Amino acid sequence: MAPRTELVRGSLEVLILQALATGPLHGLGIARRIEQMTGGAFAVKAGSLFPALHRLEEGGWLDATWGESETRRKARYYRLNAAGQRRLKRETGEWRRVALALAQALSSPSKA
């Protein structure tokens, strides 16, 4: 398992959108999917996850409905809507450019 890493500001929302790209999930399912997608590098805590889900829902990028979890408990399921799919596509491109620029900068010889 990879060591835990702090999320970069703004990255949680794009990870949530990506986690939901394959279908609806409840909060715990989203946290598990993010941990799986990142090879264990990111563990999302409820105190960060649920405010981000609320922001995404309020922003019009997610739809949410109540349902029953695997343990027969009431759970809120989140689904990526068309606006969320567009945002995911746009942000994926932006994050790829940032990652490429950082990788390039970090692989340059240091003049320290």
Secondary structure per residue as TSV (DSSP state, phi and psi in degrees):
chain	resnum	aa	ss	phi	psi
A	1	M	-	360.0	138.3
A	2	A	-	-72.9	151.2
A	3	P	-	-64.8	150.3
A	4	R	-	-66.6	144.0
A	5	T	-	-127.4	144.8
A	6	E	-	-72.5	138.8
A	7	L	-	-71.4	138.2
A	8	V	-	-75.5	142.5
A	9	R	T	-50.9	129.4
A	10	G	T	89.0	-10.8
A	11	S	H	-80.9	-25.3
A	12	L	H	-61.2	-42.7
A	13	E	H	-63.9	-41.7
A	14	V	H	-69.0	-33.2
A	15	L	H	-66.8	-37.9
A	16	I	H	-63.6	-46.8
A	17	L	H	-59.5	-42.9
A	18	Q	H	-64.9	-40.5
A	19	A	H	-61.0	-33.2
A	20	L	G	-88.5	-3.1
A	21	A	G	-63.5	-23.7
A	22	T	G	-96.2	-4.2
A	23	G	S	145.7	169.6
A	24	P	-	-64.9	145.6
A	25	L	E	-145.4	155.1
A	26	H	E	-89.5	173.0
A	27	G	H	-52.0	-50.5
A	28	L	H	-62.9	-37.7
A	29	G	H	-63.4	-37.8
A	30	I	H	-65.3	-46.1
A	31	A	H	-59.6	-43.4
A	32	R	H	-64.2	-42.5
A	33	R	H	-62.8	-42.4
A	34	I	H	-62.6	-43.9
A	35	E	H	-61.4	-40.9
A	36	Q	H	-66.0	-46.4
A	37	M	H	-62.1	-31.1
A	38	T	T	-99.4	12.9
A	39	G	T	61.3	30.4
A	40	G	T	84.3	1.3
A	41	A	S	-69.2	-31.4
A	42	F	-	-120.2	124.3
A	43	A	-	-114.1	113.9
A	44	V	-	-91.1	125.7
A	45	K	-	-89.6	152.5
A	46	A	H	-56.1	-36.0
A	47	G	H	-64.7	-20.0
A	48	S	H	-100.5	-39.5
A	49	L	H	-64.4	-52.5
A	50	F	H	-68.3	-37.6
A	51	P	H	-62.8	-37.4
A	52	A	H	-66.7	-41.8
A	53	L	H	-61.1	-41.0
A	54	H	H	-62.9	-44.3
A	55	R	H	-61.1	-43.4
A	56	L	H	-66.1	-39.1
A	57	E	H	-68.0	-45.6
A	58	E	H	-63.3	-32.7
A	59	G	T	-75.2	-9.3
A	60	G	T	89.2	15.8
A	61	W	S	-98.8	-15.2
A	62	L	E	-130.0	149.6
A	63	D	E	-111.6	147.5
A	64	A	E	-134.7	142.4
A	65	T	E	-139.7	156.6
A	66	W	E	-86.3	141.8
A	67	G	E	-152.9	-166.6
A	68	E	E	-113.7	133.0
A	69	S	-	-78.8	178.5
A	70	E	T	-61.7	-26.0
A	71	T	T	-95.5	15.9
A	72	R	S	65.7	23.9
A	73	R	-	-98.7	152.8
A	74	K	E	-67.6	130.6
A	75	A	E	-143.2	148.6
A	76	R	E	-91.9	122.4
A	77	Y	E	-101.0	133.0
A	78	Y	E	-108.4	142.2
A	79	R	E	-134.9	136.6
A	80	L	E	-71.5	127.2
A	81	N	-	-100.7	-175.3
A	82	A	H	-60.5	-42.0
A	83	A	H	-64.3	-38.2
A	84	G	H	-66.0	-37.5
A	85	Q	H	-63.7	-41.0
A	86	R	H	-65.1	-43.1
A	87	R	H	-63.6	-42.4
A	88	L	H	-59.2	-44.5
A	89	K	H	-61.7	-46.1
A	90	R	H	-64.0	-47.7
A	91	E	H	-70.3	-31.9
A	92	T	H	-60.4	-43.9
A	93	G	H	-62.3	-42.6
A	94	E	H	-64.3	-44.7
A	95	W	H	-66.7	-33.9
A	96	R	H	-64.7	-40.3
A	97	R	H	-64.5	-42.1
A	98	V	H	-63.1	-47.0
A	99	A	H	-62.1	-41.4
A	100	L	H	-64.5	-43.6
A	101	A	H	-64.2	-41.9
A	102	L	H	-64.7	-44.3
A	103	A	H	-60.8	-41.3
A	104	Q	H	-65.3	-44.4
A	105	A	H	-64.7	-40.3
A	106	L	H	-75.2	-20.1
A	107	S	H	-91.9	-6.5
A	108	S	S	-72.9	144.0
A	109	P	-	-61.5	137.2
A	110	S	-	-80.9	140.9
A	111	K	-	-110.5	36.4
A	112	A	-	-77.6	360.0
